[in-house]
Amino acid sequence: MSYRLTAVIEKDTDGYYAYCPTLTGCQSQGDTLEEAQDNIREAIVLYLETLTSDERKSLFDREVTTMMMEVQVA
């Protein structure tokens, strides 16, 4: 089965940090953006493999929205 999830990847001083907001605690890292992408993809697969089908279903019943926000700061 195929799932579509959001992954957030941030550049930091040690390379790249990646996490999946839908899957609590699912995170990884990499020295390059490509490595971080591969690593978070693998972490997501491993995370989902540990869940029962009912647990997976409940995760994807939850709505997660990502968006850019513009704010003004005085």
All heavy atoms as TSV, in Angstrom:
chain	resi	resn	atom	element	x	y	z
A	1	MET	N	N	0.837	-1.178	0.000
A	1	MET	CA	C	0.000	0.000	0.000
A	1	MET	C	C	0.881	1.240	0.000
A	1	MET	O	O	1.951	1.245	0.583
A	1	MET	CB	C	-0.920	-0.017	1.228
A	1	MET	CG	C	-1.732	1.241	1.346
A	1	MET	SD	S	-3.183	1.108	2.373
A	1	MET	CE	C	-4.291	0.321	1.237
A	2	SER	N	N	0.416	2.270	-0.649
A	2	SER	CA	C	1.157	3.519	-0.762
A	2	SER	C	C	0.486	4.604	0.078
A	2	SER	O	O	-0.738	4.698	0.114
A	2	SER	CB	C	1.189	3.926	-2.236
A	2	SER	OG	O	1.871	5.133	-2.389
A	3	TYR	N	N	1.292	5.415	0.759
A	3	TYR	CA	C	0.795	6.517	1.584
A	3	TYR	C	C	1.505	7.800	1.174
A	3	TYR	O	O	2.668	7.770	0.788
A	3	TYR	CB	C	1.074	6.263	3.068
A	3	TYR	CG	C	0.388	5.052	3.631
A	3	TYR	CD1	C	1.057	3.845	3.755
A	3	TYR	CD2	C	-0.936	5.111	4.050
A	3	TYR	CE1	C	0.420	2.725	4.274
A	3	TYR	CE2	C	-1.578	4.001	4.575
A	3	TYR	CZ	C	-0.893	2.820	4.683
A	3	TYR	OH	O	-1.518	1.714	5.196
A	4	ARG	N	N	0.817	8.927	1.295
A	4	ARG	CA	C	1.420	10.238	1.054
A	4	ARG	C	C	1.488	10.975	2.397
A	4	ARG	O	O	0.467	11.162	3.041
A	4	ARG	CB	C	0.609	11.050	0.050
A	4	ARG	CG	C	0.652	10.464	-1.347
A	4	ARG	CD	C	-0.174	11.256	-2.336
A	4	ARG	NE	N	0.242	12.639	-2.453
A	4	ARG	CZ	C	1.193	13.083	-3.266
A	4	ARG	NH1	N	1.835	12.244	-4.038
A	4	ARG	NH2	N	1.486	14.366	-3.315
A	5	LEU	N	N	2.706	11.350	2.777
A	5	LEU	CA	C	2.921	12.045	4.047
A	5	LEU	C	C	3.801	13.268	3.813
A	5	LEU	O	O	4.599	13.298	2.877
A	5	LEU	CB	C	3.632	11.123	5.045
A	5	LEU	CG	C	2.838	9.900	5.445
A	5	LEU	CD1	C	3.642	8.662	5.238
A	5	LEU	CD2	C	2.413	10.030	6.871
A	6	THR	N	N	3.682	14.221	4.690
A	6	THR	CA	C	4.531	15.405	4.650
A	6	THR	C	C	5.786	15.150	5.466
A	6	THR	O	O	5.712	14.636	6.580
A	6	THR	CB	C	3.784	16.625	5.225
A	6	THR	OG1	O	2.641	16.877	4.408
A	6	THR	CG2	C	4.667	17.861	5.252
A	7	ALA	N	N	6.919	15.511	4.893
A	7	ALA	CA	C	8.184	15.473	5.619
A	7	ALA	C	C	8.746	16.892	5.629
A	7	ALA	O	O	8.676	17.600	4.625
A	7	ALA	CB	C	9.169	14.519	4.964
A	8	VAL	N	N	9.287	17.297	6.751
A	8	VAL	CA	C	9.926	18.604	6.888
A	8	VAL	C	C	11.421	18.365	7.001
A	8	VAL	O	O	11.859	17.537	7.811
A	8	VAL	CB	C	9.404	19.350	8.133
A	8	VAL	CG1	C	10.107	20.692	8.293
A	8	VAL	CG2	C	7.892	19.525	8.055
A	9	ILE	N	N	12.184	19.065	6.190
A	9	ILE	CA	C	13.637	18.921	6.226
A	9	ILE	C	C	14.238	20.303	6.416
A	9	ILE	O	O	13.960	21.222	5.655
A	9	ILE	CB	C	14.174	18.261	4.939
A	9	ILE	CG1	C	13.525	16.885	4.747
A	9	ILE	CG2	C	15.697	18.151	4.997
A	9	ILE	CD1	C	13.902	16.182	3.462
A	10	GLU	N	N	15.061	20.433	7.447
A	10	GLU	CA	C	15.676	21.709	7.799
A	10	GLU	C	C	17.198	21.578	7.751
A	10	GLU	O	O	17.749	20.598	8.240
A	10	GLU	CB	C	15.275	22.127	9.216
A	10	GLU	CG	C	13.798	22.217	9.448
A	10	GLU	CD	C	13.453	22.462	10.908
A	10	GLU	OE1	O	14.375	22.698	11.729
A	10	GLU	OE2	O	12.261	22.401	11.231
A	11	LYS	N	N	17.845	22.573	7.172
A	11	LYS	CA	C	19.303	22.602	7.194
A	11	LYS	C	C	19.732	23.085	8.571
A	11	LYS	O	O	19.165	24.026	9.107
A	11	LYS	CB	C	19.838	23.540	6.119
A	11	LYS	CG	C	21.358	23.558	6.078
A	11	LYS	CD	C	21.860	23.891	4.705
A	11	LYS	CE	C	23.365	23.921	4.613
A	11	LYS	NZ	N	24.082	22.833	5.225
A	12	ASP	N	N	20.708	22.409	9.135
A	12	ASP	CA	C	21.262	22.858	10.418
A	12	ASP	C	C	22.781	22.802	10.349
A	12	ASP	O	O	23.356	22.540	9.296
A	12	ASP	CB	C	20.688	22.058	11.600
A	12	ASP	CG	C	21.030	20.575	11.574
A	12	ASP	OD1	O	22.001	20.181	10.880
A	12	ASP	OD2	O	20.350	19.798	12.251
A	13	THR	N	N	23.440	23.044	11.453
A	13	THR	CA	C	24.906	23.116	11.461
A	13	THR	C	C	25.569	21.767	11.182
A	13	THR	O	O	26.729	21.724	10.788
A	13	THR	CB	C	25.426	23.668	12.803
A	13	THR	OG1	O	24.928	22.840	13.864
A	13	THR	CG2	C	24.971	25.102	13.019
A	14	ASP	N	N	24.841	20.668	11.388
A	14	ASP	CA	C	25.410	19.334	11.181
A	14	ASP	C	C	24.979	18.691	9.873
A	14	ASP	O	O	25.317	17.545	9.606
A	14	ASP	CB	C	25.002	18.415	12.339
A	14	ASP	CG	C	25.546	18.899	13.670
A	14	ASP	OD1	O	26.717	19.337	13.703
A	14	ASP	OD2	O	24.803	18.862	14.659
A	15	GLY	N	N	24.198	19.381	9.062
A	15	GLY	CA	C	23.690	18.815	7.808
A	15	GLY	C	C	22.218	19.127	7.677
A	15	GLY	O	O	21.817	20.288	7.643
A	16	TYR	N	N	21.393	18.085	7.661
A	16	TYR	CA	C	19.951	18.251	7.503
A	16	TYR	C	C	19.213	17.389	8.518
A	16	TYR	O	O	19.576	16.244	8.747
A	16	TYR	CB	C	19.520	17.855	6.089
A	16	TYR	CG	C	20.031	18.805	5.047
A	16	TYR	CD1	C	21.301	18.651	4.508
A	16	TYR	CD2	C	19.262	19.876	4.613
A	16	TYR	CE1	C	21.783	19.527	3.559
A	16	TYR	CE2	C	19.738	20.760	3.666
A	16	TYR	CZ	C	21.003	20.589	3.137
A	16	TYR	OH	O	21.482	21.463	2.207
A	17	TYR	N	N	18.185	17.976	9.109
A	17	TYR	CA	C	17.329	17.297	10.081
A	17	TYR	C	C	15.969	17.124	9.429
A	17	TYR	O	O	15.438	18.057	8.820
A	17	TYR	CB	C	17.224	18.141	11.355
A	17	TYR	CG	C	16.106	17.728	12.269
A	17	TYR	CD1	C	16.160	16.525	12.974
A	17	TYR	CD2	C	14.977	18.525	12.432
A	17	TYR	CE1	C	15.127	16.142	13.811
A	17	TYR	CE2	C	13.944	18.149	13.268
A	17	TYR	CZ	C	14.023	16.959	13.947
A	17	TYR	OH	O	13.002	16.573	14.770
A	18	ALA	N	N	15.379	15.933	9.512
A	18	ALA	CA	C	14.098	15.648	8.872
A	18	ALA	C	C	13.143	15.002	9.858
A	18	ALA	O	O	13.556	14.230	10.720
A	18	ALA	CB	C	14.316	14.709	7.686
A	19	TYR	N	N	11.852	15.350	9.721
A	19	TYR	CA	C	10.835	14.702	10.551
A	19	TYR	C	C	9.511	14.676	9.799
A	19	TYR	O	O	9.304	15.425	8.841
A	19	TYR	CB	C	10.694	15.388	11.910
A	19	TYR	CG	C	10.171	16.804	11.865
A	19	TYR	CD1	C	8.817	17.071	12.058
A	19	TYR	CD2	C	11.029	17.873	11.647
A	19	TYR	CE1	C	8.336	18.367	12.021
A	19	TYR	CE2	C	10.559	19.170	11.613
A	19	TYR	CZ	C	9.211	19.413	11.795
A	19	TYR	OH	O	8.736	20.702	11.751
A	20	CYS	N	N	8.637	13.795	10.251
A	20	CYS	CA	C	7.308	13.642	9.673
A	20	CYS	C	C	6.287	14.055	10.736
A	20	CYS	O	O	6.124	13.348	11.720
A	20	CYS	CB	C	7.089	12.192	9.239
A	20	CYS	SG	S	5.460	11.901	8.552
A	21	PRO	N	N	5.605	15.199	10.563
A	21	PRO	CA	C	4.685	15.673	11.591
A	21	PRO	C	C	3.529	14.721	11.891
A	21	PRO	O	O	3.016	14.692	13.007
A	21	PRO	CB	C	4.146	16.997	11.043
A	21	PRO	CG	C	4.922	17.319	9.847
A	21	PRO	CD	C	5.698	16.119	9.443
A	22	THR	N	N	3.127	13.917	10.937
A	22	THR	CA	C	2.018	12.981	11.145
A	22	THR	C	C	2.404	11.839	12.065
A	22	THR	O	O	1.560	11.292	12.777
A	22	THR	CB	C	1.547	12.409	9.787
A	22	THR	OG1	O	1.211	13.500	8.924
A	22	THR	CG2	C	0.346	11.506	9.932
A	23	LEU	N	N	3.678	11.477	12.069
A	23	LEU	CA	C	4.152	10.311	12.817
A	23	LEU	C	C	5.012	10.782	13.986
A	23	LEU	O	O	6.205	11.050	13.834
A	23	LEU	CB	C	4.952	9.379	11.902
A	23	LEU	CG	C	4.252	8.947	10.613
A	23	LEU	CD1	C	5.197	8.112	9.755
A	23	LEU	CD2	C	2.975	8.198	10.915
A	24	THR	N	N	4.423	10.892	15.139
A	24	THR	CA	C	5.103	11.404	16.330
A	24	THR	C	C	6.410	10.653	16.580
A	24	THR	O	O	6.424	9.425	16.661
A	24	THR	CB	C	4.188	11.269	17.562
A	24	THR	OG1	O	2.971	11.952	17.295
A	24	THR	CG2	C	4.848	11.835	18.800
A	25	GLY	N	N	7.497	11.402	16.650
A	25	GLY	CA	C	8.792	10.812	16.934
A	25	GLY	C	C	9.526	10.274	15.721
A	25	GLY	O	O	10.649	9.796	15.849
A	26	CYS	N	N	8.920	10.352	14.550
A	26	CYS	CA	C	9.567	9.852	13.336
A	26	CYS	C	C	10.478	10.945	12.793
A	26	CYS	O	O	10.009	11.952	12.250
A	26	CYS	CB	C	8.525	9.448	12.295
A	26	CYS	SG	S	9.248	8.677	10.833
A	27	GLN	N	N	11.779	10.739	12.953
A	27	GLN	CA	C	12.752	11.735	12.539
A	27	GLN	C	C	14.032	11.076	12.073
A	27	GLN	O	O	14.282	9.908	12.356
A	27	GLN	CB	C	13.010	12.707	13.680
A	27	GLN	CG	C	13.375	12.045	14.976
A	27	GLN	CD	C	13.324	13.013	16.142
A	27	GLN	OE1	O	13.619	14.183	15.996
A	27	GLN	NE2	N	12.967	12.523	17.306
A	28	SER	N	N	14.829	11.840	11.356
A	28	SER	CA	C	16.091	11.333	10.858
A	28	SER	C	C	16.987	12.523	10.541
A	28	SER	O	O	16.649	13.666	10.852
A	28	SER	CB	C	15.870	10.454	9.615
A	28	SER	OG	O	17.066	9.762	9.309
A	29	GLN	N	N	18.101	12.254	9.900
A	29	GLN	CA	C	19.029	13.317	9.515
A	29	GLN	C	C	19.890	12.822	8.361
A	29	GLN	O	O	19.829	11.660	7.981
A	29	GLN	CB	C	19.882	13.741	10.707
A	29	GLN	CG	C	20.713	12.633	11.326
A	29	GLN	CD	C	22.032	12.412	10.614
A	29	GLN	OE1	O	22.714	13.345	10.230
A	29	GLN	NE2	N	22.397	11.145	10.421
A	30	GLY	N	N	20.674	13.708	7.811
A	30	GLY	CA	C	21.604	13.336	6.753
A	30	GLY	C	C	22.610	14.445	6.537
A	30	GLY	O	O	22.363	15.600	6.873
A	31	ASP	N	N	23.740	14.087	5.959
A	31	ASP	CA	C	24.769	15.085	5.661
A	31	ASP	C	C	24.367	15.964	4.482
A	31	ASP	O	O	24.780	17.114	4.391
A	31	ASP	CB	C	26.106	14.404	5.361
A	31	ASP	CG	C	26.686	13.728	6.597
A	31	ASP	OD1	O	26.435	14.201	7.720
A	31	ASP	OD2	O	27.393	12.713	6.432
A	32	THR	N	N	23.569	15.399	3.558
A	32	THR	CA	C	23.089	16.142	2.390
A	32	THR	C	C	21.562	16.096	2.367
A	32	THR	O	O	20.952	15.255	3.040
A	32	THR	CB	C	23.614	15.525	1.080
A	32	THR	OG1	O	23.056	14.213	0.928
A	32	THR	CG2	C	25.140	15.452	1.064
A	33	LEU	N	N	20.968	16.959	1.572
A	33	LEU	CA	C	19.519	16.956	1.436
A	33	LEU	C	C	19.035	15.606	0.913
A	33	LEU	O	O	18.066	15.043	1.420
A	33	LEU	CB	C	19.078	18.082	0.495
A	33	LEU	CG	C	17.589	18.187	0.210
A	33	LEU	CD1	C	16.791	18.387	1.491
A	33	LEU	CD2	C	17.322	19.302	-0.789
A	34	GLU	N	N	19.721	15.072	-0.071
A	34	GLU	CA	C	19.338	13.787	-0.650
A	34	GLU	C	C	19.419	12.662	0.380
A	34	GLU	O	O	18.546	11.802	0.450
A	34	GLU	CB	C	20.206	13.462	-1.871
A	34	GLU	CG	C	20.005	14.392	-3.043
A	34	GLU	CD	C	20.688	15.750	-2.884
A	34	GLU	OE1	O	21.597	15.899	-2.024
A	34	GLU	OE2	O	20.286	16.694	-3.594
A	35	GLU	N	N	20.467	12.669	1.189
A	35	GLU	CA	C	20.615	11.653	2.224
A	35	GLU	C	C	19.504	11.783	3.268
A	35	GLU	O	O	18.929	10.777	3.710
A	35	GLU	CB	C	21.989	11.765	2.891
A	35	GLU	CG	C	22.241	10.681	3.920
A	35	GLU	CD	C	23.616	10.789	4.581
A	35	GLU	OE1	O	24.227	11.875	4.576
A	35	GLU	OE2	O	24.068	9.751	5.100
A	36	ALA	N	N	19.177	13.014	3.643
A	36	ALA	CA	C	18.097	13.233	4.607
A	36	ALA	C	C	16.766	12.752	4.036
A	36	ALA	O	O	15.966	12.142	4.747
A	36	ALA	CB	C	18.019	14.708	4.992
A	37	GLN	N	N	16.516	12.993	2.752
A	37	GLN	CA	C	15.293	12.516	2.107
A	37	GLN	C	C	15.228	10.995	2.131
A	37	GLN	O	O	14.187	10.413	2.479
A	37	GLN	CB	C	15.220	12.994	0.658
A	37	GLN	CG	C	14.925	14.467	0.518
A	37	GLN	CD	C	15.027	14.928	-0.916
A	37	GLN	OE1	O	15.986	14.635	-1.616
A	37	GLN	NE2	N	14.021	15.674	-1.352
A	38	ASP	N	N	16.304	10.353	1.759
A	38	ASP	CA	C	16.344	8.881	1.770
A	38	ASP	C	C	16.134	8.345	3.184
A	38	ASP	O	O	15.394	7.381	3.393
A	38	ASP	CB	C	17.675	8.372	1.215
A	38	ASP	CG	C	17.827	8.602	-0.272
A	38	ASP	OD1	O	16.809	8.842	-0.962
A	38	ASP	OD2	O	18.979	8.546	-0.753
A	39	ASN	N	N	16.788	8.987	4.157
A	39	ASN	CA	C	16.717	8.503	5.536
A	39	ASN	C	C	15.326	8.688	6.143
A	39	ASN	O	O	14.840	7.801	6.849
A	39	ASN	CB	C	17.775	9.195	6.396
A	39	ASN	CG	C	19.176	8.751	6.038
A	39	ASN	OD1	O	19.374	7.758	5.347
A	39	ASN	ND2	N	20.162	9.499	6.485
A	40	ILE	N	N	14.660	9.827	5.862
A	40	ILE	CA	C	13.330	10.017	6.429
A	40	ILE	C	C	12.328	9.100	5.726
A	40	ILE	O	O	11.405	8.587	6.352
A	40	ILE	CB	C	12.877	11.503	6.421
A	40	ILE	CG1	C	11.650	11.698	7.316
A	40	ILE	CG2	C	12.608	12.000	5.009
A	40	ILE	CD1	C	11.827	11.383	8.761
A	41	ARG	N	N	12.520	8.852	4.452
A	41	ARG	CA	C	11.656	7.896	3.741
A	41	ARG	C	C	11.757	6.516	4.397
A	41	ARG	O	O	10.751	5.866	4.678
A	41	ARG	CB	C	12.037	7.820	2.265
A	41	ARG	CG	C	11.130	6.918	1.454
A	41	ARG	CD	C	11.460	6.919	-0.030
A	41	ARG	NE	N	11.065	8.196	-0.617
A	41	ARG	CZ	C	11.914	9.134	-1.050
A	41	ARG	NH1	N	13.210	8.944	-0.968
A	41	ARG	NH2	N	11.476	10.254	-1.568
A	42	GLU	N	N	12.980	6.082	4.673
A	42	GLU	CA	C	13.190	4.792	5.323
A	42	GLU	C	C	12.594	4.781	6.734
A	42	GLU	O	O	11.956	3.804	7.148
A	42	GLU	CB	C	14.683	4.464	5.391
A	42	GLU	CG	C	14.973	3.134	6.052
A	42	GLU	CD	C	16.456	2.811	6.153
A	42	GLU	OE1	O	17.303	3.702	5.940
A	42	GLU	OE2	O	16.762	1.639	6.451
A	43	ALA	N	N	12.771	5.878	7.479
A	43	ALA	CA	C	12.219	5.962	8.833
A	43	ALA	C	C	10.692	5.883	8.803
A	43	ALA	O	O	10.081	5.229	9.653
A	43	ALA	CB	C	12.670	7.262	9.503
A	44	ILE	N	N	10.074	6.523	7.821
A	44	ILE	CA	C	8.612	6.483	7.690
A	44	ILE	C	C	8.145	5.063	7.413
A	44	ILE	O	O	7.197	4.573	8.032
A	44	ILE	CB	C	8.132	7.460	6.596
A	44	ILE	CG1	C	8.307	8.907	7.077
A	44	ILE	CG2	C	6.683	7.184	6.209
A	44	ILE	CD1	C	8.144	9.954	5.982
A	45	VAL	N	N	8.799	4.383	6.484
A	45	VAL	CA	C	8.429	2.997	6.158
A	45	VAL	C	C	8.547	2.117	7.401
A	45	VAL	O	O	7.627	1.355	7.730
A	45	VAL	CB	C	9.300	2.446	5.005
A	45	VAL	CG1	C	9.129	0.943	4.851
A	45	VAL	CG2	C	8.964	3.156	3.702
A	46	LEU	N	N	9.660	2.228	8.101
A	46	LEU	CA	C	9.862	1.404	9.299
A	46	LEU	C	C	8.824	1.727	10.370
A	46	LEU	O	O	8.312	0.823	11.030
A	46	LEU	CB	C	11.277	1.598	9.842
A	46	LEU	CG	C	12.397	1.070	8.939
A	46	LEU	CD1	C	13.758	1.507	9.464
A	46	LEU	CD2	C	12.318	-0.433	8.796
A	47	TYR	N	N	8.510	2.982	10.551
A	47	TYR	CA	C	7.501	3.402	11.521
A	47	TYR	C	C	6.156	2.774	11.166
A	47	TYR	O	O	5.492	2.168	12.014
A	47	TYR	CB	C	7.401	4.929	11.502
A	47	TYR	CG	C	6.558	5.535	12.592
A	47	TYR	CD1	C	7.145	6.247	13.628
A	47	TYR	CD2	C	5.173	5.447	12.578
A	47	TYR	CE1	C	6.371	6.838	14.617
A	47	TYR	CE2	C	4.390	6.037	13.564
A	47	TYR	CZ	C	4.999	6.728	14.575
A	47	TYR	OH	O	4.234	7.320	15.557
A	48	LEU	N	N	5.738	2.910	9.903
A	48	LEU	CA	C	4.432	2.393	9.482
A	48	LEU	C	C	4.365	0.868	9.588
A	48	LEU	O	O	3.310	0.308	9.886
A	48	LEU	CB	C	4.106	2.849	8.063
A	48	LEU	CG	C	3.839	4.350	7.905
A	48	LEU	CD1	C	3.674	4.710	6.430
A	48	LEU	CD2	C	2.627	4.779	8.712
A	49	GLU	N	N	5.486	0.200	9.362
A	49	GLU	CA	C	5.506	-1.261	9.461
A	49	GLU	C	C	5.259	-1.751	10.885
A	49	GLU	O	O	4.851	-2.887	11.077
A	49	GLU	CB	C	6.831	-1.811	8.936
A	49	GLU	CG	C	6.946	-1.770	7.426
A	49	GLU	CD	C	8.284	-2.273	6.912
A	49	GLU	OE1	O	9.252	-2.404	7.708
A	49	GLU	OE2	O	8.367	-2.519	5.702
A	50	THR	N	N	5.499	-0.905	11.870
A	50	THR	CA	C	5.285	-1.318	13.264
A	50	THR	C	C	3.830	-1.179	13.698
A	50	THR	O	O	3.469	-1.655	14.773
A	50	THR	CB	C	6.157	-0.498	14.242
A	50	THR	OG1	O	5.694	0.858	14.274
A	50	THR	CG2	C	7.619	-0.566	13.865
A	51	LEU	N	N	3.008	-0.523	12.887
A	51	LEU	CA	C	1.619	-0.249	13.260
A	51	LEU	C	C	0.669	-1.308	12.719
A	51	LEU	O	O	0.911	-1.889	11.666
A	51	LEU	CB	C	1.188	1.115	12.702
A	51	LEU	CG	C	2.022	2.314	13.116
A	51	LEU	CD1	C	1.495	3.568	12.430
A	51	LEU	CD2	C	2.031	2.488	14.625
A	52	THR	N	N	-0.418	-1.509	13.433
A	52	THR	CA	C	-1.487	-2.367	12.915
A	52	THR	C	C	-2.254	-1.572	11.857
A	52	THR	O	O	-2.113	-0.347	11.757
A	52	THR	CB	C	-2.470	-2.761	14.041
A	52	THR	OG1	O	-3.157	-1.582	14.480
A	52	THR	CG2	C	-1.759	-3.439	15.197
A	53	SER	N	N	-3.077	-2.258	11.083
A	53	SER	CA	C	-3.851	-1.557	10.054
A	53	SER	C	C	-4.810	-0.549	10.680
A	53	SER	O	O	-5.039	0.530	10.125
A	53	SER	CB	C	-4.590	-2.542	9.153
A	53	SER	OG	O	-5.478	-3.326	9.912
A	54	ASP	N	N	-5.367	-0.857	11.846
A	54	ASP	CA	C	-6.250	0.089	12.535
A	54	ASP	C	C	-5.482	1.336	12.995
A	54	ASP	O	O	-5.982	2.457	12.899
A	54	ASP	CB	C	-6.928	-0.570	13.732
A	54	ASP	CG	C	-8.013	-1.557	13.334
A	54	ASP	OD1	O	-8.495	-1.489	12.178
A	54	ASP	OD2	O	-8.369	-2.412	14.175
A	55	GLU	N	N	-4.265	1.138	13.491
A	55	GLU	CA	C	-3.444	2.279	13.911
A	55	GLU	C	C	-3.092	3.157	12.707
A	55	GLU	O	O	-3.113	4.386	12.801
A	55	GLU	CB	C	-2.176	1.794	14.611
A	55	GLU	CG	C	-2.433	1.181	15.969
A	55	GLU	CD	C	-1.215	0.499	16.551
A	55	GLU	OE1	O	-0.402	-0.086	15.797
A	55	GLU	OE2	O	-1.081	0.547	17.790
A	56	ARG	N	N	-2.760	2.534	11.592
A	56	ARG	CA	C	-2.466	3.298	10.376
A	56	ARG	C	C	-3.679	4.104	9.937
A	56	ARG	O	O	-3.567	5.271	9.599
A	56	ARG	CB	C	-2.036	2.376	9.237
A	56	ARG	CG	C	-0.621	1.930	9.342
A	56	ARG	CD	C	-0.196	1.184	8.088
A	56	ARG	NE	N	0.729	0.151	8.486
A	56	ARG	CZ	C	0.771	-1.051	7.994
A	56	ARG	NH1	N	-0.049	-1.424	7.056
A	56	ARG	NH2	N	1.658	-1.912	8.435
A	57	LYS	N	N	-4.838	3.456	9.946
A	57	LYS	CA	C	-6.064	4.136	9.527
A	57	LYS	C	C	-6.330	5.353	10.402
A	57	LYS	O	O	-6.654	6.436	9.893
A	57	LYS	CB	C	-7.259	3.186	9.579
A	57	LYS	CG	C	-8.546	3.817	9.085
A	57	LYS	CD	C	-9.695	2.839	9.168
A	57	LYS	CE	C	-11.011	3.411	8.715
A	57	LYS	NZ	N	-11.275	4.806	8.899
A	58	SER	N	N	-6.166	5.224	11.706
A	58	SER	CA	C	-6.430	6.354	12.593
A	58	SER	C	C	-5.455	7.505	12.343
A	58	SER	O	O	-5.822	8.673	12.467
A	58	SER	CB	C	-6.411	5.930	14.058
A	58	SER	OG	O	-5.114	5.607	14.478
A	59	LEU	N	N	-4.218	7.194	11.980
A	59	LEU	CA	C	-3.254	8.247	11.655
A	59	LEU	C	C	-3.707	9.059	10.454
A	59	LEU	O	O	-3.579	10.279	10.429
A	59	LEU	CB	C	-1.882	7.647	11.342
A	59	LEU	CG	C	-0.997	7.291	12.513
A	59	LEU	CD1	C	0.256	6.600	12.015
A	59	LEU	CD2	C	-0.643	8.521	13.314
A	60	PHE	N	N	-4.224	8.376	9.448
A	60	PHE	CA	C	-4.570	9.058	8.219
A	60	PHE	C	C	-5.969	9.643	8.243
A	60	PHE	O	O	-6.369	10.349	7.325
A	60	PHE	CB	C	-4.347	8.134	7.019
A	60	PHE	CG	C	-2.891	7.847	6.827
A	60	PHE	CD1	C	-2.345	6.646	7.244
A	60	PHE	CD2	C	-2.050	8.802	6.301
A	60	PHE	CE1	C	-0.991	6.388	7.102
A	60	PHE	CE2	C	-0.692	8.567	6.163
A	60	PHE	CZ	C	-0.158	7.353	6.561
A	61	ASP	N	N	-6.716	9.398	9.315
A	61	ASP	CA	C	-7.991	10.075	9.526
A	61	ASP	C	C	-7.756	11.481	10.091
A	61	ASP	O	O	-8.630	12.326	10.035
A	61	ASP	CB	C	-8.889	9.281	10.485
A	61	ASP	CG	C	-9.478	8.048	9.831
A	61	ASP	OD1	O	-9.480	7.962	8.586
A	61	ASP	OD2	O	-9.940	7.162	10.573
A	62	ARG	N	N	-6.570	11.688	10.645
A	62	ARG	CA	C	-6.192	12.972	11.239
A	62	ARG	C	C	-5.788	13.950	10.136
A	62	ARG	O	O	-5.102	13.583	9.193
A	62	ARG	CB	C	-5.001	12.729	12.166
A	62	ARG	CG	C	-4.833	13.745	13.234
A	62	ARG	CD	C	-3.708	13.352	14.156
A	62	ARG	NE	N	-2.596	14.218	13.831
A	62	ARG	CZ	C	-1.339	13.924	13.995
A	62	ARG	NH1	N	-0.986	12.768	14.454
A	62	ARG	NH2	N	-0.405	14.791	13.699
A	63	GLU	N	N	-6.207	15.199	10.246
A	63	GLU	CA	C	-5.862	16.201	9.233
A	63	GLU	C	C	-4.636	16.986	9.671
A	63	GLU	O	O	-4.586	17.510	10.785
A	63	GLU	CB	C	-7.033	17.160	9.026
A	63	GLU	CG	C	-6.783	18.156	7.935
A	63	GLU	CD	C	-7.991	19.034	7.652
A	63	GLU	OE1	O	-9.122	18.583	7.904
A	63	GLU	OE2	O	-7.794	20.159	7.185
A	64	VAL	N	N	-3.636	17.040	8.795
A	64	VAL	CA	C	-2.437	17.839	9.028
A	64	VAL	C	C	-2.313	18.796	7.856
A	64	VAL	O	O	-2.338	18.374	6.701
A	64	VAL	CB	C	-1.171	16.953	9.124
A	64	VAL	CG1	C	0.074	17.813	9.253
A	64	VAL	CG2	C	-1.283	15.994	10.296
A	65	THR	N	N	-2.198	20.084	8.148
A	65	THR	CA	C	-2.084	21.095	7.106
A	65	THR	C	C	-0.752	21.818	7.265
A	65	THR	O	O	-0.383	22.201	8.376
A	65	THR	CB	C	-3.239	22.122	7.215
A	65	THR	OG1	O	-4.476	21.422	7.149
A	65	THR	CG2	C	-3.165	23.161	6.122
A	66	THR	N	N	-0.052	21.999	6.159
A	66	THR	CA	C	1.172	22.783	6.177
A	66	THR	C	C	0.954	24.006	5.283
A	66	THR	O	O	0.282	23.914	4.264
A	66	THR	CB	C	2.380	21.984	5.667
A	66	THR	OG1	O	2.135	21.572	4.341
A	66	THR	CG2	C	2.649	20.786	6.541
A	67	MET	N	N	1.497	25.135	5.694
A	67	MET	CA	C	1.350	26.354	4.900
A	67	MET	C	C	2.423	27.346	5.291
A	67	MET	O	O	2.992	27.261	6.368
A	67	MET	CB	C	-0.032	26.967	5.099
A	67	MET	CG	C	-0.287	27.460	6.516
A	67	MET	SD	S	-1.921	28.141	6.791
A	67	MET	CE	C	-2.892	26.673	6.765
A	68	MET	N	N	2.690	28.274	4.390
A	68	MET	CA	C	3.585	29.382	4.679
A	68	MET	C	C	2.760	30.478	5.324
A	68	MET	O	O	1.634	30.730	4.897
A	68	MET	CB	C	4.226	29.917	3.395
A	68	MET	CG	C	5.176	28.924	2.765
A	68	MET	SD	S	6.614	28.662	3.797
A	68	MET	CE	C	7.644	29.981	3.258
A	69	MET	N	N	3.289	31.104	6.335
A	69	MET	CA	C	2.599	32.182	7.027
A	69	MET	C	C	3.443	33.448	6.936
A	69	MET	O	O	4.680	33.380	7.073
A	69	MET	CB	C	2.398	31.843	8.508
A	69	MET	CG	C	1.654	30.555	8.787
A	69	MET	SD	S	-0.073	30.629	8.360
A	69	MET	CE	C	-0.680	31.805	9.502
A	70	GLU	N	N	2.807	34.569	6.696
A	70	GLU	CA	C	3.489	35.843	6.722
A	70	GLU	C	C	2.988	36.611	7.934
A	70	GLU	O	O	1.781	36.733	8.149
A	70	GLU	CB	C	3.198	36.654	5.453
A	70	GLU	CG	C	3.937	37.966	5.407
A	70	GLU	CD	C	3.755	38.695	4.084
A	70	GLU	OE1	O	3.467	38.030	3.071
A	70	GLU	OE2	O	3.908	39.932	4.090
A	71	VAL	N	N	3.907	37.107	8.751
A	71	VAL	CA	C	3.557	37.870	9.937
A	71	VAL	C	C	4.383	39.144	9.980
A	71	VAL	O	O	5.466	39.217	9.396
A	71	VAL	CB	C	3.775	37.052	11.237
A	71	VAL	CG1	C	2.908	35.808	11.252
A	71	VAL	CG2	C	5.235	36.674	11.396
A	72	GLN	N	N	3.873	40.146	10.649
A	72	GLN	CA	C	4.610	41.373	10.853
A	72	GLN	C	C	5.024	41.451	12.325
A	72	GLN	O	O	4.222	41.167	13.209
A	72	GLN	CB	C	3.762	42.581	10.485
A	72	GLN	CG	C	3.500	42.674	9.007
A	72	GLN	CD	C	2.767	43.955	8.642
A	72	GLN	OE1	O	2.185	44.629	9.502
A	72	GLN	NE2	N	2.807	44.296	7.369
A	73	VAL	N	N	6.245	41.834	12.544
A	73	VAL	CA	C	6.771	41.960	13.900
A	73	VAL	C	C	7.217	43.407	14.091
A	73	VAL	O	O	7.934	43.957	13.238
A	73	VAL	CB	C	7.949	40.987	14.122
A	73	VAL	CG1	C	8.531	41.155	15.520
A	73	VAL	CG2	C	7.514	39.562	13.881
A	74	ALA	N	N	6.794	43.997	15.170
A	74	ALA	CA	C	7.140	45.417	15.443
A	74	ALA	C	C	8.584	45.559	15.797
A	74	ALA	O	O	9.258	44.706	16.264
A	74	ALA	CB	C	6.266	45.953	16.582
